Amino acid sequence: MTPLGEKIRALRRERGVSQKQMAAALGVSAAYLSALEHGRRGSPTWTMIQKIIGYFNIIWDEAEELQRLAETSQPRVVLDTAGLSPAATELANLLAEKIGKLSEEDLRRLTEAVREAGSGKVRPPRAPDSP
């Protein structure tokens, strides 16, 4: 399941809407909506995201979050490290090898670390773990 699929499912459940009802309202098949929720479809078009936002009648921050999730919910990611440093290639390969074995907490921490690394923010040094 992608972050977008998880959010759509949560919105549907909060509002007591079935996939079939939502799909009919959006003009898509229930199979498409199911595949979108389960990460078997790529990110939907901008137009479809707007339809989903309108369907749930969400605004401002929640609408922006849905758009952001759509941009970061491609279930089949390819990392091209050609022309990058050996460290970048090593990181990409490590992620490909280990991602399925990481805990949700590990994934959350790594995601936050990568976000911060690309933002120019300086993280305070981490205290060593106690024995």
Beta strands, then each sheet from edge to edge (+ up, - down):
end
